[in-house]
Amino acid sequence: MSHRNKPSPPDSAAGRGRGRGRGPGPAQSVPAVRPSAPKTSYAPPDPSVPFAPTAAPAPVIGSSTSIPPLAAVASASASSSTAPEAVTAGVEKLALQPAAPLSSSKALRIPRRPGFGTLGKKIQVRANHFLVQVADRDLHHYDVAITPEVTAKSIRRILVNLLVTKYLKTNLGNRIPAFDGNKNLYTAGRLPFESQDFVIKLSDDDRKGSSAASASGSASSKKREREFKITIRFAAKVELQNLIQFLRCQQRETPQDTIQALDVALRALPSEKYNISGRSFFSPLLGQQGLLGGGIEYWRGYYQSLRPTQMGLSLNIDYPYSADVSARSYYEPILVTDFVGKHFNLDLSRRLSDQDRVKIKKALRGIKVEVRNNENIRGYKVTGVSKEPLYELTFTLDDNATKKSVVQYFHEKYGIQLRYLNLPAIQAGSDAKPAYLPMEVCWIASGQRYTKRLTETQVTALLKANCQRPQERENYIKQIARQNNFNNDKYAREFGISVAADLPLVDARVLQPPMLKYHDSGKEKMVNPQMGAWNMINKKMYGGGTVQHWTCINFSRRVNRDLPSQFCDELISMCVSKGMIFKREPLIPIISAQSNAIERALAELHDKCKKTGKNLDLLIIILPDSKGSYGTIKRKCETELGIVSQCCLPNHAYQMKKQYLENVSLKINVKVGGKNLVLHDADLRNIPFLSDMPTLILGADVTHPQPGEDSAPSIAAVVGSIDWPLVTQYRAIVSAQMHRQEIIQDLYKTTVVPNKGIVPGGMIRELLMAFYKKTNRKPDRIIFYRDGVSEGQFSQVLLHEMDAIRQACASLQAGYQPRVTFVVVQKRHHTRFFPADHRRRDQTDKSGNILPGTVVDTKICHPWEHDFYLNSHAGIQGTSRPTHYHMLFDENDFTADGFQTLTNNLCYTYARCTRSVSIVPPAYYAHLAAFRARYYIEGEMSEGDSASRGGGGRVMLDLPAVKDNVKEVMFYC
């Protein structure tokens, strides 16, 4: 597969760390927020008039009061002839009073679907949504309280199951309740009491009966029994009628309580049989296990969620592995010595260093282990390891006088001759009263999730094991449905729930790909993509960039002295052949440097360039042979030196394949301000909802730190198009914010500046000014593609971020209110589409997936809100994942066809490859920019990177600013 035909996926294999909650569960309602101004009164400001302050800015959305008036420190008489620089300077002199706090009584109303799309070739596909029917039942909700408190859901389930077994025919009146493992219990019919206490005794034998028993760490050769009080108290009646009205579009508010009650009922039996992770189930019963290496294995499983759709309730069942790589990883149930040997690749016969001992302690802490003696099994939770090796370890016997070595004790007591005497012992219990166990007699208890970050090798093995072609995935989903046999499920029968046996056929359409425009000097000026792909043969970039001053630095030892010059010469030839202006001679001679002194080498190179009196347009970097330096290089170049760089792997530089060079030339061109291609209709200014008025397209994303990095901030990124009407160039702004905060905090902000007062700023404001500076027009329309928001966050994100957009606009010019469309872009969902007939080649691409351009807005979509699924790309391997677009706010009166076509066409403008991509490029670019910024504060996100982490894993909390000259181009590509 060529490099240009293989764009980086939005979700990296190593895990994005995005922390998006549990993913899309049942849809949630959003309270209504009135628009700040009725559409009937909208009059767009004159685009030729620069931003200028007036006395009365627009009111804040979601607030009951208006924004206080702008206080102009210096008056600016704006006219169409005013230079952008003067406008910017004038705007920066304005001071904005703090906005009134958001009013929770106001809300933004999610628009209704404007109709269904009609464009494209009509087809049918199958969706992994099983139709669910519910009989009329009298549903009731009860609260469950357990004393003493139990936090483990598995134990709470065991206790409630014991209660049901004991009291079903008496106190419960033969009602089979469904329990969610937390505090919610549902019944189909009222229980004979309002509130009642039950006393339940839990023994070790009871715990062994659960799916998580082997991992509970409480099994013992000495049976124990504990007593619990369980209080069941009536909470509310659950109205099925509300769900019926919602599905018929007769009420706006989602009946979350009804959907949850039915969802809990359908999850009750699987929760008793399988391990639970979020909304997914895992078990060796669900498929063959596999080894990932390092003492880690994977279990197969499935995802399950009940959702309201146009066809009614649907049960969404899917393979769970696309959401979270750690969710399906488990410790192998092997001897601890075997785990240590596999995980750290250590020679267990040698004495460990203190560093290795600390690593082992960190890896084992919290794991449950078992000591097996004939039929007796005793469980322990690892709290640490001994400081001394086993052969030095002694303890005091019960007489408090006699000391005995652990080695001697196990030989005399159990007849075991310990072998690994250089290893430390496992410590269980507290430091004050420790219990020591030799590693070689301890087994890791089965069923324990591995939640740490996987290595690259493990991720590769996991992806390979779980990569399923569409037909295989469809068959697996059907198998899960048959295996669960929901219609014979005792809980489903109790609640009157029936689940269809087959995947439904769904109406879909295949949108036509857009015509793409290249430069007129090429042999082929335009291209009509086929199956979501095309090539650069006989084509030249629409706007070739210029590189006058460049050089190259090589950090690889594998390449010979002449190779960097040869590689650069080949790369320059490729860039020139594709339409770029690229000077052959470097500004300073190409150099090689040591990979252990990267920052110093870059600084010295920068100093040499400065002495020439010229600034570098581009620095070509051949990376070191070992991984772990990319983040350091990008941070140094982009935030300290102000250098635009292009990094190349040594093996690619050595091979100098044409396809790779072409791929790199695409990246270089946009990094120096060029345009690779444009939509032909954009060139003709003939794109509905885009070409008719100045339109700013924004993309936004927030990435979160990996689990365990508790002090690291979340990173927000917003990109904005600055080259209307072509919309191919996007400026990026990044910002650090509170740990795991999803709402973007710096979309609009104010700062108190001495002698100036309160000065407005923020990401949206900066992008609005950049748009004006480049086009000399003010955007009259804003389309905001917001990535990374789960359905449970819709209301909060919409309310706060729309308010920030309004304030940013008003801070530039009173009364300035461009029409805004706010769309959430979701990749982390579990809807998949399959060809209706896998044998028909006219319904599939080469990978067996549905065709690029396939759009679905019927049957399995929201009953009345404006959403759709778009499969804009061709599959490469596995099953394609369509992107879910959900419109939360729309002042531009988009039609279904208008927005679907615009979004699909934009997916063909991604700069880094000659393929349509799976997610709209503004959102894709925001993701790339956010991940680039994380390198600035964390360095390379891999182990062993002493250069970027200072050797101690330190996490810097301040986000260094990107240099202004770097921000001017698409440096993140």
ZAMARGU-4260 file (C-alpha; in steps of 0.2 Angstrom, whole numbers, plus 5000, padded with zeros to 4 digits):
<rodrens>
0) 5000/5000/5000 | 5007/5017/4995 | 5010/5030/5008 | 5000/5043/5000 | 4985/5031/5000
5) 4986/5027/5018 | 4981/5042/5029 | 4984/5042/5048 | 4968/5036/5056 | 4960/5048/5068
10) 4961/5036/5082 | 4979/5031/5084 | 4983/5013/5088 | 4991/5017/5104 | 4976/5025/5111
15) 4970/5043/5110 | 4967/5045/5128 | 4953/5055/5124 | 4943/5051/5139 | 4926/5053/5131
20) 4916/5044/5144 | 4907/5028/5141 | 4903/5032/5123 | 4886/5034/5115 | 4873/5027/5126
25) 4854/5031/5125 | 4851/5048/5118 | 4849/5062/5130 | 4838/5078/5128 | 4845/5095/5128
30) 4836/5109/5136 | 4830/5123/5124 | 4841/5139/5122 | 4833/5152/5111 | 4843/5159/5098
35) 4850/5176/5102 | 4841/5184/5088 | 4826/5178/5077 | 4831/5173/5059 | 4818/5185/5053
40) 4827/5200/5059 | 4844/5194/5053 | 4854/5206/5042 | 4872/5202/5038 | 4884/5216/5041
45) 4893/5223/5026 | 4907/5211/5023 | 4918/5225/5016 | 4917/5235/5033 | 4931/5230/5045
50) 4927/5225/5063 | 4923/5240/5072 | 4916/5243/5090 | 4899/5251/5092 | 4889/5254/5108
55) 4878/5239/5108 | 4885/5221/5105 | 4873/5206/5103 | 4866/5198/5118 | 4874/5182/5125
60) 4865/5166/5120 | 4859/5157/5136 | 4860/5173/5146 | 4845/5183/5152 | 4855/5199/5150
65) 4865/5207/5136 | 4884/5209/5135 | 4889/5225/5143 | 4894/5238/5130 | 4911/5239/5122
70) 4922/5253/5129 | 4933/5259/5115 | 4949/5266/5121 | 4953/5273/5104 | 4940/5277/5091
75) 4942/5269/5074 | 4933/5275/5059 | 4932/5259/5049 | 4930/5259/5030 | 4933/5246/5016
80) 4950/5253/5013 | 4956/5251/5030 | 4971/5239/5030 | 4969/5223/5040 | 4984/5227/5051
85) 4976/5243/5056 | 4959/5234/5059 | 4968/5222/5070 | 4977/5235/5080 | 4961/5244/5082
90) 4952/5229/5088 | 4966/5225/5101 | 4963/5242/5109 | 4945/5237/5114 | 4940/5232/5131
95) 4926/5220/5135 | 4917/5220/5151 | 4914/5202/5159 | 4900/5193/5152 | 4885/5189/5163
100) 4884/5172/5169 | 4875/5159/5159 | 4857/5156/5164 | 4852/5139/5166 | 4834/5143/5162
105) 4838/5147/5144 | 4844/5134/5132 | 4848/5131/5114 | 4835/5121/5105 | 4841/5107/5094
110) 4834/5109/5077 | 4822/5096/5070 | 4827/5086/5055 | 4823/5097/5039 | 4818/5082/5029
115) 4827/5067/5022 | 4841/5068/5009 | 4837/5063/4991 | 4853/5065/4981 | 4864/5050/4977
120) 4861/5032/4971 | 4848/5023/4982 | 4854/5007/4989 | 4850/4996/5005 | 4863/4991/5018
125) 4861/4981/5034 | 4864/4989/5051 | 4869/4981/5067 | 4853/4987/5076 | 4841/4974/5081
130) 4823/4980/5082 | 4816/4979/5100 | 4797/4978/5104 | 4791/4980/5121 | 4774/4974/5128
135) 4763/4985/5139 | 4771/4983/5157 | 4769/4993/5173 | 4787/4998/5176 | 4793/5003/5193
140) 4810/5010/5199 | 4817/5006/5216 | 4833/5013/5225 | 4844/5000/5233 | 4856/5004/5248
145) 4868/4991/5255 | 4875/4993/5272 | 4890/4991/5275 | 4894/5000/5259 | 4900/4989/5245
150) 4909/4998/5230 | 4912/4983/5219 | 4897/4981/5207 | 4901/4962/5205 | 4898/4960/5224
155) 4883/4971/5224 | 4875/4960/5210 | 4879/4944/5220 | 4870/4951/5235 | 4855/4956/5226
160) 4854/4940/5217 | 4855/4931/5234 | 4841/4942/5240 | 4830/4938/5225 | 4834/4919/5226
165) 4828/4919/5245 | 4813/4931/5244 | 4806/4930/5226 | 4791/4920/5230 | 4787/4929/5246
170) 4792/4947/5249 | 4795/4951/5231 | 4778/4944/5225 | 4786/4933/5211 | 4793/4949/5203
175) 4810/4946/5195 | 4819/4963/5197 | 4833/4969/5185 | 4847/4977/5195 | 4861/4988/5187
180) 4874/4984/5199 | 4874/5002/5206 | 4858/5008/5215 | 4844/5006/5203 | 4832/4991/5203
185) 4818/4990/5191 | 4802/4978/5191 | 4788/4975/5179 | 4774/4977/5191 | 4774/4985/5209
190) 4782/4976/5223 | 4771/4972/5238 | 4780/4986/5249 | 4786/5004/5248 | 4802/5001/5257
195) 4809/4985/5266 | 4825/4980/5274 | 4833/4963/5270 | 4847/4954/5279 | 4859/4944/5267
200) 4874/4934/5272 | 4888/4932/5260 | 4900/4918/5261 | 4916/4915/5250 | 4907/4901/5241
205) 4894/4914/5235 | 4908/4925/5229 | 4915/4911/5219 | 4899/4910/5209 | 4902/4926/5200
210) 4911/4930/5184 | 4923/4941/5194 | 4926/4929/5208 | 4942/4923/5203 | 4949/4941/5203
215) 4941/4946/5219 | 4956/4941/5229 | 4945/4935/5244 | 4945/4916/5241 | 4952/4908/5256
220) 4955/4890/5263 | 4946/4897/5278 | 4928/4901/5274 | 4921/4918/5280 | 4904/4925/5280
225) 4898/4943/5281 | 4881/4950/5284 | 4874/4965/5274 | 4858/4975/5276 | 4849/4978/5259
230) 4836/4992/5259 | 4824/4992/5243 | 4814/5008/5243 | 4801/5014/5229 | 4808/5028/5219
235) 4796/5032/5204 | 4785/5024/5191 | 4792/5023/5174 | 4780/5028/5160 | 4781/5018/5144
240) 4769/5031/5136 | 4783/5044/5137 | 4794/5033/5126 | 4780/5029/5114 | 4776/5048/5112
245) 4795/5052/5109 | 4797/5039/5096 | 4781/5046/5087 | 4790/5063/5088 | 4776/5069/5100
250) 4787/5075/5114 | 4805/5083/5113 | 4812/5077/5129 | 4820/5060/5129 | 4812/5048/5141
255) 4829/5043/5148 | 4821/5034/5163 | 4811/5022/5152 | 4825/5018/5141 | 4837/5015/5155
260) 4824/5003/5164 | 4823/4993/5148 | 4842/4994/5145 | 4845/4987/5162 | 4833/4973/5159
265) 4842/4967/5143 | 4859/4969/5152 | 4854/4959/5168 | 4858/4942/5162 | 4874/4945/5152
270) 4880/4955/5168 | 4878/4939/5178 | 4888/4928/5165 | 4902/4940/5158 | 4915/4952/5164
275) 4909/4970/5162 | 4918/4985/5155 | 4908/5000/5153 | 4894/4995/5141 | 4904/4980/5135
280) 4905/4962/5140 | 4920/4951/5139 | 4922/4932/5143 | 4932/4917/5137 | 4914/4910/5132
285) 4912/4923/5119 | 4927/4917/5108 | 4944/4911/5108 | 4957/4920/5119 | 4974/4926/5112
290) 4991/4931/5118 | 4997/4949/5116 | 5014/4946/5124 | 5022/4952/5140 | 5010/4941/5151
295) 4995/4950/5143 | 4980/4941/5134 | 4964/4947/5126 | 4947/4941/5128 | 4933/4943/5115
300) 4917/4952/5119 | 4903/4963/5113 | 4896/4980/5115 | 4877/4982/5119 | 4866/4997/5120
305) 4847/5001/5118 | 4844/5016/5108 | 4828/5026/5102 | 4828/5027/5083 | 4816/5031/5069
310) 4811/5012/5067 | 4808/5011/5086 | 4819/5005/5100 | 4834/4996/5093 | 4847/4985/5102
315) 4865/4990/5095 | 4877/4976/5096 | 4895/4977/5090 | 4912/4971/5092 | 4919/4982/5107
320) 4937/4984/5101 | 4936/5000/5092 | 4933/5011/5107 | 4946/5007/5120 | 4962/4996/5118
325) 4964/4992/5137 | 4946/4987/5139 | 4949/4970/5131 | 4966/4967/5138 | 4968/4955/5153
330) 4982/4948/5163 | 4986/4930/5159 | 4982/4918/5173 | 5000/4912/5175 | 5013/4910/5188
335) 5020/4927/5194 | 5037/4922/5189 | 5032/4918/5172 | 5023/4935/5171 | 5039/4945/5177
340) 5050/4935/5165 | 5038/4939/5150 | 5034/4957/5155 | 5051/4963/5158 | 5061/4950/5148
345) 5073/4947/5163 | 5085/4933/5168 | 5077/4927/5184 | 5092/4918/5190 | 5102/4935/5192
350) 5100/4947/5206 | 5089/4962/5201 | 5094/4980/5201 | 5085/4992/5212 | 5077/5000/5196
355) 5071/4983/5190 | 5064/4979/5208 | 5054/4996/5207 | 5047/4992/5190 | 5041/4975/5196
360) 5033/4983/5211 | 5024/4995/5200 | 5018/4982/5188 | 5012/4970/5202 | 5004/4982/5214
365) 4985/4980/5215 | 4985/4963/5206 | 4976/4948/5214 | 4986/4932/5216 | 4981/4915/5222
370) 4991/4902/5231 | 4985/4885/5227 | 4988/4870/5239 | 4979/4855/5232 | 4960/4860/5232
375) 4962/4874/5243 | 4965/4891/5235 | 4969/4907/5245 | 4968/4924/5237 | 4979/4939/5241
380) 4980/4957/5234 | 4998/4963/5230 | 5003/4978/5240 | 5022/4978/5235 | 5037/4968/5235
385) 5051/4965/5247 | 5067/4975/5247 | 5077/4960/5250 | 5079/4945/5238 | 5070/4929/5244
390) 5086/4921/5250 | 5089/4935/5262 | 5071/4937/5268 | 5066/4931/5286 | 5051/4932/5297
395) 5046/4930/5315 | 5036/4915/5320 | 5020/4915/5330 | 5031/4913/5346 | 5037/4931/5343
400) 5055/4925/5346 | 5060/4912/5332 | 5066/4919/5316 | 5065/4908/5300 | 5069/4911/5282
405) 5055/4911/5269 | 5065/4898/5259 | 5067/4886/5274 | 5049/4889/5279 | 5042/4883/5262
410) 5053/4868/5262 | 5048/4862/5279 | 5030/4867/5278 | 5025/4862/5260 | 5040/4852/5254
415) 5043/4866/5241 | 5061/4869/5235 | 5061/4887/5229 | 5071/4891/5213 | 5071/4909/5210
420) 5080/4915/5226 | 5086/4931/5218 | 5069/4938/5216 | 5060/4948/5229 | 5045/4941/5237
425) 5027/4947/5234 | 5021/4957/5249 | 5002/4956/5254 | 4994/4965/5268 | 5001/4982/5276
430) 5018/4988/5279 | 5015/4986/5297 | 5010/4968/5296 | 5016/4961/5279 | 5014/4944/5272
435) 5027/4938/5261 | 5024/4925/5247 | 5037/4918/5234 | 5033/4923/5217 | 5034/4906/5210
440) 5020/4899/5221 | 5008/4913/5216 | 4996/4912/5201 | 4989/4928/5194 | 4970/4927/5196
445) 4960/4925/5180 | 4949/4939/5174 | 4959/4954/5179 | 4958/4969/5166 | 4975/4976/5161
450) 4972/4994/5161 | 4990/5001/5158 | 4996/5007/5142 | 5000/4993/5129 | 5016/4993/5120
455) 5017/4995/5101 | 5020/4976/5099 | 5005/4972/5110 | 4994/4985/5101 | 4999/4978/5084
460) 4995/4960/5090 | 4978/4966/5096 | 4973/4975/5081 | 4978/4960/5070 | 4968/4948/5081
465) 4953/4960/5081 | 4953/4966/5063 | 4938/4958/5055 | 4932/4960/5037 | 4914/4966/5036
470) 4906/4949/5033 | 4916/4941/5047 | 4910/4955/5059 | 4892/4954/5053 | 4892/4935/5057
475) 4900/4938/5074 | 4887/4950/5079 | 4873/4938/5073 | 4882/4924/5083 | 4882/4935/5099
480) 4863/4939/5097 | 4860/4920/5095 | 4871/4915/5109 | 4862/4928/5121 | 4845/4922/5115
485) 4837/4937/5122 | 4819/4931/5118 | 4821/4917/5131 | 4830/4928/5143 | 4821/4927/5160
490) 4823/4946/5162 | 4817/4950/5145 | 4802/4939/5147 | 4798/4947/5163 | 4798/4965/5155
495) 4789/4960/5140 | 4804/4963/5128 | 4807/4954/5112 | 4822/4956/5100 | 4822/4953/5082
500) 4833/4939/5075 | 4840/4948/5060 | 4849/4964/5056 | 4837/4976/5047 | 4839/4982/5030
505) 4841/5001/5030 | 4838/5013/5015 | 4854/5022/5010 | 4861/5033/4996 | 4879/5034/4988
510) 4883/5052/4985 | 4893/5057/4970 | 4911/5061/4973 | 4916/5079/4969 | 4926/5085/4955
515) 4944/5090/4961 | 4954/5104/4953 | 4973/5104/4951 | 4984/5117/4942 | 4981/5122/4924
520) 4999/5118/4920 | 4997/5100/4923 | 4992/5087/4910 | 4977/5083/4920 | 4968/5098/4927
525) 4954/5089/4935 | 4951/5072/4942 | 4935/5063/4946 | 4939/5051/4961 | 4935/5033/4959
530) 4931/5023/4975 | 4937/5037/4986 | 4954/5037/4979 | 4965/5045/4965 | 4983/5049/4961
535) 4995/5063/4957 | 5001/5056/4940 | 5001/5070/4927 | 4995/5083/4940 | 5002/5098/4948
540) 4997/5106/4964 | 4983/5119/4963 | 4995/5132/4972 | 5013/5126/4973 | 5022/5134/4988
545) 5039/5142/4988 | 5054/5136/4997 | 5069/5148/4995 | 5079/5144/5011 | 5080/5127/5018
550) 5093/5114/5025 | 5093/5097/5031 | 5099/5089/5047 | 5102/5070/5049 | 5101/5061/5066
555) 5102/5043/5059 | 5118/5033/5060 | 5112/5020/5048 | 5113/5031/5033 | 5130/5035/5024
560) 5137/5053/5023 | 5130/5056/5005 | 5113/5049/5008 | 5105/5065/5016 | 5110/5075/5000
565) 5104/5062/4988 | 5088/5061/4998 | 5085/5079/4998 | 5089/5081/4980 | 5076/5067/4975
570) 5063/5075/4987 | 5066/5093/4979 | 5064/5085/4962 | 5048/5078/4967 | 5041/5094/4974
575) 5046/5104/4959 | 5038/5091/4947 | 5022/5093/4957 | 5022/5112/4955 | 5032/5119/4969
580) 5046/5132/4968 | 5060/5124/4977 | 5078/5131/4977 | 5091/5117/4975 | 5105/5124/4986
585) 5102/5123/5005 | 5104/5139/5015 | 5118/5131/5025 | 5127/5114/5021 | 5117/5099/5026
590) 5124/5092/5042 | 5123/5076/5053 | 5122/5076/5072 | 5122/5065/5087 | 5104/5059/5092
595) 5109/5061/5110 | 5110/5080/5109 | 5095/5084/5098 | 5090/5101/5106 | 5108/5108/5106
600) 5110/5103/5087 | 5094/5111/5082 | 5099/5127/5092 | 5116/5128/5084 | 5109/5125/5066
605) 5096/5139/5070 | 5110/5151/5075 | 5120/5147/5059 | 5105/5151/5048 | 5102/5168/5058
610) 5120/5173/5054 | 5115/5172/5035 | 5102/5186/5038 | 5089/5174/5031 | 5075/5164/5039
615) 5072/5146/5036 | 5057/5141/5026 | 5059/5123/5029 | 5070/5111/5039 | 5071/5093/5033
620) 5075/5081/5047 | 5080/5063/5046 | 5075/5056/5062 | 5086/5045/5074 | 5086/5026/5072
625) 5078/5024/5089 | 5060/5030/5093 | 5057/5044/5105 | 5063/5060/5098 | 5049/5066/5087
630) 5040/5075/5101 | 5057/5084/5106 | 5060/5090/5089 | 5043/5097/5086 | 5043/5106/5102
635) 5060/5113/5100 | 5057/5119/5082 | 5039/5125/5083 | 5039/5133/5101 | 5056/5139/5103
640) 5065/5141/5087 | 5051/5146/5075 | 5056/5133/5062 | 5044/5123/5050 | 5050/5106/5049
645) 5047/5090/5040 | 5053/5074/5048 | 5057/5058/5039 | 5061/5041/5045 | 5078/5034/5041
650) 5072/5018/5032 | 5061/5029/5021 | 5075/5041/5017 | 5086/5026/5013 | 5074/5018/5001
655) 5068/5035/4992 | 5053/5027/4985 | 5043/5038/4973 | 5027/5035/4982 | 5034/5041/4999
660) 5042/5056/4991 | 5026/5061/4983 | 5017/5059/5000 | 5030/5070/5009 | 5029/5083/4995
665) 5010/5085/4999 | 5014/5088/5017 | 5028/5100/5013 | 5018/5111/5001 | 5004/5115/5014
670) 5018/5118/5027 | 5025/5132/5017 | 5008/5139/5013 | 5003/5130/4997 | 4987/5122/4991
675) 4987/5104/4985 | 4970/5104/4977 | 4953/5112/4978 | 4935/5107/4975 | 4931/5112/4957
680) 4915/5119/4962 | 4924/5130/4975 | 4935/5136/4962 | 4919/5141/4952 | 4911/5148/4968
685) 4897/5136/4965 | 4895/5127/4982 | 4878/5129/4991 | 4879/5135/5009 | 4898/5140/5006
690) 4901/5150/4991 | 4887/5163/4992 | 4894/5172/5007 | 4910/5173/5017 | 4910/5157/5027
695) 4922/5152/5041 | 4923/5133/5043 | 4929/5128/5061 | 4935/5111/5068 | 4938/5108/5086
700) 4944/5094/5097 | 4950/5090/5114 | 4962/5076/5118 | 4964/5070/5136 | 4980/5063/5145
705) 4982/5044/5146 | 4975/5035/5162 | 4987/5037/5176 | 4993/5054/5171 | 4983/5064/5184
710) 4992/5080/5183 | 4993/5082/5164 | 4981/5095/5156 | 4969/5091/5142 | 4973/5099/5126
715) 4960/5109/5115 | 4963/5113/5097 | 4953/5124/5085 | 4956/5126/5067 | 4948/5138/5055
720) 4948/5140/5036 | 4956/5156/5031 | 4956/5155/5012 | 4937/5157/5008 | 4930/5153/4995
725) 4942/5138/4992 | 4942/5132/5011 | 4958/5121/5010 | 4970/5131/5022 | 4967/5130/5040
730) 4975/5140/5054 | 4977/5130/5071 | 4976/5137/5088 | 4980/5126/5103 | 4977/5128/5122
735) 4979/5118/5138 | 4965/5117/5150 | 4959/5108/5166 | 4963/5090/5167 | 4950/5080/5157
740) 4939/5095/5154 | 4929/5092/5138 | 4922/5110/5136 | 4934/5121/5127 | 4939/5134/5140
745) 4948/5147/5129 | 4936/5149/5114 | 4933/5166/5121 | 4942/5174/5136 | 4946/5191/5144
750) 4962/5196/5151 | 4966/5211/5163 | 4980/5221/5156 | 4988/5236/5166 | 4983/5253/5158
755) 4971/5244/5146 | 4958/5236/5158 | 4949/5220/5152 | 4955/5215/5135 | 4946/5202/5125
760) 4954/5187/5117 | 4952/5168/5114 | 4953/5155/5100 | 4938/5160/5090 | 4942/5178/5091
765) 4959/5175/5084 | 4953/5164/5070 | 4940/5177/5065 | 4954/5190/5064 | 4965/5178/5054
770) 4950/5175/5042 | 4948/5194/5039 | 4967/5197/5037 | 4968/5184/5024 | 4952/5188/5014
775) 4948/5206/5019 | 4930/5200/5022 | 4921/5196/5038 | 4913/5179/5039 | 4894/5180/5038
780) 4892/5161/5041 | 4901/5150/5053 | 4901/5131/5052 | 4908/5123/5068 | 4912/5104/5067
785) 4915/5099/5085 | 4924/5082/5088 | 4925/5072/5103 | 4908/5075/5112 | 4897/5061/5118
790) 4878/5062/5118 | 4878/5065/5137 | 4888/5081/5135 | 4878/5088/5121 | 4868/5101/5131
795) 4883/5107/5141 | 4895/5109/5127 | 4882/5117/5116 | 4877/5130/5129 | 4895/5135/5134
800) 4903/5134/5117 | 4890/5143/5107 | 4890/5157/5120 | 4909/5158/5118 | 4907/5160/5099
805) 4894/5174/5102 | 4904/5183/5114 | 4920/5182/5102 | 4910/5189/5088 | 4902/5203/5098
810) 4919/5208/5105 | 4925/5212/5088 | 4910/5222/5083 | 4894/5226/5091 | 4879/5218/5082
815) 4891/5207/5073 | 4882/5190/5073 | 4886/5178/5059 | 4874/5164/5057 | 4881/5148/5066
820) 4879/5130/5062 | 4885/5119/5077 | 4888/5100/5072 | 4895/5086/5083 | 4906/5074/5074
825) 4907/5057/5082 | 4918/5042/5078 | 4917/5033/5094 | 4900/5025/5091 | 4896/5007/5087
830) 4885/5008/5072 | 4891/4998/5057 | 4884/4995/5040 | 4886/4980/5030 | 4882/4977/5011
835) 4865/4969/5009 | 4873/4956/4998 | 4892/4953/5001 | 4894/4944/4984 | 4889/4959/4974
840) 4904/4969/4968 | 4893/4984/4964 | 4889/4986/4982 | 4906/4984/4990 | 4923/4992/4988
845) 4939/4981/4987 | 4940/4978/5005 | 4922/4971/5006 | 4915/4987/5014 | 4901/4998/5009
850) 4905/5011/4996 | 4913/5028/4999 | 4900/5041/5000 | 4886/5030/5008 | 4875/5041/5019
855) 4861/5035/5030 | 4848/5047/5038 | 4833/5035/5040 | 4827/5021/5051 | 4842/5019/5063
860) 4845/5038/5066 | 4837/5049/5079 | 4818/5050/5078 | 4817/5068/5074 | 4834/5077/5077
865) 4845/5081/5062 | 4858/5068/5061 | 4866/5056/5049 | 4879/5043/5046 | 4892/5046/5032
870) 4904/5033/5026 | 4915/5045/5016 | 4930/5034/5014 | 4935/5018/5006 | 4940/5004/5018
875) 4958/4998/5018 | 4956/4983/5031 | 4944/4978/5044 | 4926/4985/5044 | 4924/5004/5040
880) 4917/5015/5053 | 4905/5028/5047 | 4906/5045/5055 | 4890/5051/5064 | 4886/5070/5061
885) 4873/5077/5074 | 4867/5095/5071 | 4864/5103/5088 | 4861/5121/5082 | 4858/5129/5064
890) 4855/5147/5059 | 4859/5143/5041 | 4844/5133/5037 | 4853/5119/5030 | 4844/5106/5020
895) 4848/5088/5023 | 4855/5086/5005 | 4865/5103/5007 | 4874/5098/5023 | 4877/5080/5018
900) 4884/5084/5001 | 4895/5098/5009 | 4902/5087/5022 | 4905/5073/5010 | 4914/5085/4997
905) 4925/5092/5011 | 4931/5074/5015 | 4940/5074/4998 | 4951/5090/5002 | 4962/5082/5016
910) 4980/5088/5012 | 4990/5073/5017 | 4984/5060/5005 | 4975/5057/4989 | 4960/5048/4997
915) 4944/5054/5004 | 4945/5052/5023 | 4933/5046/5035 | 4931/5062/5045 | 4928/5079/5039
920) 4945/5088/5037 | 4942/5102/5049 | 4939/5090/5064 | 4953/5079/5058 | 4965/5094/5058
925) 4960/5099/5075 | 4964/5081/5081 | 4981/5082/5073 | 4984/5099/5081 | 4979/5094/5098
930) 4990/5079/5097 | 5005/5090/5091 | 5002/5101/5106 | 5003/5086/5118 | 5020/5083/5112
935) 5025/5100/5118 | 5021/5096/5136 | 5024/5077/5137 | 5038/5075/5124 | 5037/5058/5115
940) 5023/5047/5121 | 5033/5032/5123 | 5044/5024/5136 | 5062/5026/5136 | 5062/5044/5130
945) 5074/5052/5141 | 5077/5067/5130 | 5059/5073/5130 | 5055/5068/5148 | 5070/5073/5156
950) 5073/5055/5161 | 5060/5055/5175 | 5044/5054/5167 | 5040/5073/5172 | 5025/5081/5165
955) 5026/5099/5161 | 5009/5108/5165 | 5012/5124/5154 | 5009/5123/5136 | 5022/5133/5126
960) 5016/5145/5113 | 5018/5141/5095 | 5029/5154/5086 | 5019/5166/5075 | 5027/5162/5059
965) 5024/5143/5062 | 5005/5147/5066 | 5003/5155/5049 | 5005/5138/5040 | 4998/5120/5042
970) 5012/5115/5053 | 5003/5101/5061 | 5001/5091/5044
</rodrens>
